[in-house]
Amino acid sequence: MRHRNLNYLKKTKKILILGSTGSIGVSVLKVIDRFPDRFEIVGLTAFNNLDLLHQQIKKYCPPYAAVGAHSISALKAALGA
């Protein structure tokens, strides 16, 4: 029996989550929470739910976050930027 090289499982995967405040994005974050050694969140995006995005940014500290143009000022104020 031939063994597969499983080294790829040991590497951290960099993840950008589009729509992190939606139902699928929230579910993805729950999976990532179960395997924190396998994933690094490098970005989060949201359109309207700034309160949840703010909580996610504080928890995961991604280097990048994006919102709809109409929400930029509100997010900056929430983050103190």
JOBELSUL-V956954 format. One record per residue. PSI is psi in radians with two decimals (* if undefined). Layout:
# JOBELSUL-V956954
psi
PSI
PSI
This chain:
# JOBELSUL-V956954
psi
2.33
2.29
2.34
2.61
1.98
0.32
-0.49
-0.43
-0.38
-0.32
2.50
2.27
2.27
2.24
2.32
2.17
1.96
2.16
0.79
-0.31
-0.11
3.06
-0.71
-0.75
-0.75
-0.71
-0.71
-0.74
-0.60
-0.70
-0.78
-0.66
-0.54
-0.37
1.03
-0.39
-0.18
-0.30
2.55
2.11
2.08
-0.17
2.59
2.51
2.69
2.82
-0.88
-0.63
1.33
-0.55
-0.80
-0.71
-0.72
-0.78
-0.74
-0.71
-0.76
-0.64
-0.78
-0.29
0.92
2.61
-0.33
2.50
2.52
2.56
2.94
2.63
-0.58
-0.22
-0.03
-0.85
-0.74
-0.71
-0.74
-0.73
-0.71
-0.63
-0.15
0.48
*
